[in-house]
Each structure stands twice: as C-alpha cells, then as structure tokens.
Amino acid sequence: MNSEETPHILASGERIWVIGPSAAAEHLPQMLERFRSGEAGPFIVGDAGQPEGVFISWDLWQRLAVLSAETQEFDHVYDIARESLADDGPSVPLEDVAAEIGWDLNEPIDDSDLPPKR
C-alpha cells in the first residue's frame, strides 16, 4: 500500500498516511487480514491526501464505543453536579443525587483497575 498512500501532517505535527479510495477498496482483504492478526489500524482513507474516513478493527470500535458512553455519562453527571453546586438552595442528600443519576449506592464498586492503596 505504500505507493498508494499520501502523507498528511496533523496540527500536532504528526504525520499520518492517507489511502485513496481505490487503493482502500483494492486492499480491503489485506486490511481485514491485518485486523485478524491483531493489528488494530487505523487505516485512514481520503482523496488527495485529505483524511475523510477511518477503518478500525471491530474490537477497537467496541472499546471506543464503551469509552464514548462512559464519557457521555460522566458529562451528564458533571452537569448535574455543576448545577447543584451553583444553586444557593439547601444541600441535596447524597441518596437523592444518586437516585437522580441512576447510581445504586449499595452496588459494590469494581476498583480492580486502580492502584493498590498504600
């Protein structure tokens, strides 16, 4: 694919390679083989060296979807907290806030990905 790729410089100065649409179509079977062998991509596609689309592995897409959902949920929780803090009214009990954002305070928290406490 090297001869059918065009370099594109990102604002950060990083160089990425953009595959033209006909080259992407021609090499799609090889891209799938790379995904099957564990290479996540991404394979960036566009015309005239301008990135327009990205091929990524299904596994990577699923991880990104989960992260996106977690981020959206965090933004929602942050908005509620910010509104509550800006309100001059009385404090709201933690149980009420948890109920509003859908948290079960009795559910154990999975902290297995956190560093051990010292």
DABELPE-V380053 format. One record per pair of residues at least 24 apart in sequence whose ideal C-beta (glycine too) atoms are under 7 Angstrom apart, sorted by sequence separation. I is the first residue (numbers start at 1). J is the second residue. D is the distance in whole Angstrom. If there is no record, write none. Layout:
BEGIN
i=I j=J d=D
i=I j=J d=D
END
This chain:
BEGIN
i=19 j=43 d=6
i=21 j=45 d=6
i=31 j=55 d=6
i=77 j=101 d=5
i=19 j=44 d=7
i=1 j=27 d=5
i=18 j=44 d=5
i=19 j=45 d=5
i=21 j=47 d=7
i=17 j=44 d=7
i=18 j=45 d=7
i=20 j=47 d=7
i=16 j=44 d=6
i=18 j=46 d=5
i=18 j=49 d=5
i=18 j=50 d=7
i=18 j=51 d=5
i=16 j=51 d=7
i=8 j=49 d=5
i=7 j=49 d=7
i=8 j=50 d=7
i=6 j=49 d=3
i=8 j=51 d=6
END
